[in-house]
Amino acid sequence: MNPLMSDKAVDQAARAGWGAPDPSTRTRNTPITDGPVSGWNSHGTMTISGTATATGVLLVLLLASAVAGWAMTESNAVSGEVKFPALAIGGVLLGFVCAIVLHFKPTFARVLAPVYALAEGFFLGAISKVYNEAYDGIVVQAVGATLAVFAVMLFLYKSRIIKVTDRFRRIVIMATMGLMGFYLISFVINLAGGSVPFLNSSSPMGILFSVAAAGLAAMLLAVNFDTIERGVAAGWPKGMEWYCAFGLLATLVWLYLEILRLLAKLNRR
């Protein structure tokens, strides 16, 4: 989940001292007047292609780390038991720390976004093998469904069938933060020895919850697309490409995990 892509967080990140002038104080053809330099160069601003490249790099790192996580997750072919590596839990915690630090230090995105991709990738590889041992072929289905949702949301956004208005953005971000809070509460309940029945249940309510969570993740993709487009139009600093790429990757990770959980519930029925 990705509250880093809220309007306030993104606007603060874009003004976080990237070494680029404030977009509101310049024009395309007006030279910068604080020293012996020439006019403003668009190569110093965020672009769609640059953000796509950064996202591609993060995805490659995530996939490579996921392969390692999958390989290091031991399974017993006879008993069907899977030994979840403790390092994978460390990956989740490291990824969470990266997200927190990026909230306060967005200029570190070029470094911390790859670290996040490697950490979360290892966890995804491990958890994916656990699910795949329980439900053969579920990982391929989840990956395919995630890619399909991404493609559909990109088409719906580019064709303006889905319009990301300020109200739409606020609703999605608030709902995402609310769901994050719910997951945190359920985690604390689990540590205390309790459980939230429908969270992992294959009951109709449990399946409906997973469908809603996956749908919310899909809506957040549209917010990500809009944020990237707005950043390019506003001339955000070049480093924001990595910040926005991180946001997009975090949403894809969440979407994949929700789809994986949904498919597991459907397989149990």
Sequence and secondary structure as in RCSB ss.txt:
>XXXX:A:sequence
MNPLMSDKAVDQAARAGWGAPDPSTRTRNTPITDGPVSGWNSHGTMTISGTATATGVLLVLLLASAVAGWAMTES
NAVSGEVKFPALAIGGVLLGFVCAIVLHFKPTFARVLAPVYALAEGFFLGAISKVYNEAYDGIVVQAVGATLAVF
AVMLFLYKSRIIKVTDRFRRIVIMATMGLMGFYLISFVINLAGGSVPFLNSSSPMGILFSVAAAGLAAMLLAVNF
DTIERGVAAGWPKGMEWYCAFGLLATLVWLYLEILRLLAKLNRR
>XXXX:A:secstr
  GGGSHHHHHHHHTS  SS  GGG  TT B  SSS  B  GGGB  HHHHHHHHHHHHHHHHHHHHHHHHTSEE
 TTT  EE  HHHHHHHHHHHHHHHHHHH GGGHHHHHHHHHHHHHHHHHHHHHHHHHHSTTHHHHHHHHHHHHH
HHHHHHHHTTSS   HHHHHHHHHHHHHHHHHHHHHHHHHHTT   GGGS  SHHHHHHHHHHHHHHHHHHHHHH
HHHHHHHHHT BTTHHHHHHHHHHHHHHHHHHHHHHHHHHHHH 
